[in-house]
Amino acid sequence: MTLRTAFCDLVGIDFPVVQAPIGGPSRPALAAAVSNAGGLGVQAVSWDRPDQLERRLAKTQGLTSKPFGINVVLEWPQHDRVAQCLAAGVRVISTFWGDPAPYTEMIHQAGAVHIHTVGSAAEARDAVTAGVDVIVAQGWEAGGHVRGEVSTLALVPAVVDAVAPVPVLAAGGIADGRGVAAVLALGADAAWIGTRFLLADEATTGPTYRDALINAAETDTAHGIVFDKGWPNAPHRTLRNSTVRAWQAAGRPEPGQRPGENDVVGTWLDGQDVPRYADLAPLAGVTGDTEAMALYAGQGTGLLRETQPAAQIVEEIVEHCQARLTRW
């Protein structure tokens, strides 16, 4: 059984599996491994300096000849980064958290595909009207920063109906082949999977973060505005760690009044202090009380069992999805 969809044909991949950008843990080795396995690897580049971005793109292109994508958050101007990626030959540009309209023309002029993440059918219609080629319907179950408040099961078919025949990718709570089969049945063209790939060998997820993901149940995440230093007023889903529990026990106070507001909980890779409530997830090499940092994760975390090579994750997801669809 083939799993190839219209989206696969559009971007040149074999399987409807997209590795979500997952912020800091997403690096060239991860994106390249996913792309080499037949999916689409995507990297978060919203805060890269031009020299960092140049090295990132060159390294990725040295590891794969397959398509890969980049993601930028539109809370901040991203024209220069998008232009640099397009000039380097990237042909899949993903945008999030803002108006995609100012970016569609430059993306299309370069012959690239524009993907935009939304949290509602209305937002999806606006994005398509602006010229976006592919929509990611992000359910409330998703880890990291979450755009809307609707579950994946309810959101995906609503968005599919709203923007057909534009391809729709489903995000939020999808961590295995059963989830991919489910969203394909809902009308999605592919699954946008983040939390599962945090446990890829190639991800730079810190060891305490990995252990917490493996040991967490599906009930162990919290949604709200907690880790907001660096990105204010942006709801997100993380594991319920010591910082989140203390904040909840205090009655969920506003920023500036939270427990340990002025604490420094660790040291970043460049030697900078990491304050409590920073929006930084602990990467390998970050030191300090990393358990207290932002452990972004979706509700699919209860399905995580072990660290694996990214290619094995893709293979396993595809195999289990095919088996489920064949059974149906």
C-alpha positions, 0 to 999 in steps of 0.5 A: 500500500502506498501512502503517497498523497498530493502533498507528497507530490507537491514537495517531493517526499515519499511519505506523509510524515513531516517532522515539526520544527521543535525549536532548539532541538531541531538541527541539520542532522535531524532534518536531514535524517527525516528527509533521507528516510522519505519524510520532510525534515523542518528546522526552526530558524527564527532566531538565527543570525545570518552566519548561523543560518548560512552554516545551518543550511550548508550543513543540512544540504551536505547531509541530504539531497532530499527536500527539507524545510525551514520554519519562521515565527512571524511574531518578529520580522522574518523577510531577511531570513526567508530571503536567505533560505530561498537564495540558498535553495530551500524550497519549503518555507513554513510560517507560524504565528502571524500574517503570512500575506507579506511573505507569499510573493517572495516565496512563490517567486523563488518557486518554493512552497509556502506552508502556514500553521493555523488554529481555526478554519477562519484563520485557514481561509484567510491564509489561503486567500493570502496565497498560502499553498499548504495549511497546518491545522494545529490542534490544542493537543500540540506541544510547544507554542499553540495557536488555537483552542480546538482539538485535532479531531475537531479542527482537521476536518473543519479546516479541510472543508474550509480550504479544499482542495488546498492540502492540509497537514494535521498537527497535535497529539500525533506520535505514531502510525495510528495517529497518522492513519487517523488524520489521513481518514479525517482528510489530512494529506500528512501528519506534522509530528513534533514531540516524537522527534524530540527523542530522535538520536539526532535531536539536541534534546537534553538528557533530563528532557529526554527522560521526562518525555519517556516517563510522562503520561498523556496527562502530564502536560499543561497548557497556558502562558508560563515560560514567557520570557523571550516570547510573551503572551504566547500560550504553549504546552509543556510537561508539568515540571517543578516550575509549572507545579509551583506556578499552579499551586500559587494560583497561576499568578501573572508574570512578575508575581510568580514563585521564583520569578527572579531565579536563575535555573541554569546556564545556556550554551553561550554562558548566559544565565537561564532565568526561570520562566524563560522560553528556552528548552534545555538542549544537550550541554545546557547545565543547571536545574534543567528539569525546571526549564521549558519542557515542551511536549504534546499530549502524545507524550504518553506514547513515547517509549525510547530514543531512536534514530530518526530514520527508524522513527519514520520507518516505524510510523509508516509501517504502523500506518500502513498496517492500520489502513490495510486492516481497515 
